Amino acid sequence: MQTDVLLKIAGIGLLVTIIAQVLTRAGREDMAMLTTVAGLVMVLLTVVTLVGELLTKVTTIFNLS
């Protein structure tokens, strides 16, 4: 697994957690929830991209196309 992808996902998680905690303490729970959802979407897009690359490599290796 690529370490840069893991660090990117961990960085997004850390940043989202800090921002959500600050917003929650400021009484903006709705914005904290939107921040959490936005972080989740960013991570999911990263994972979907990786899965797409994996499927491309598998089809290339086994000459499925």
Order of alpha helices (4+ residues) and beta strands (2+ residues): alpha-alpha
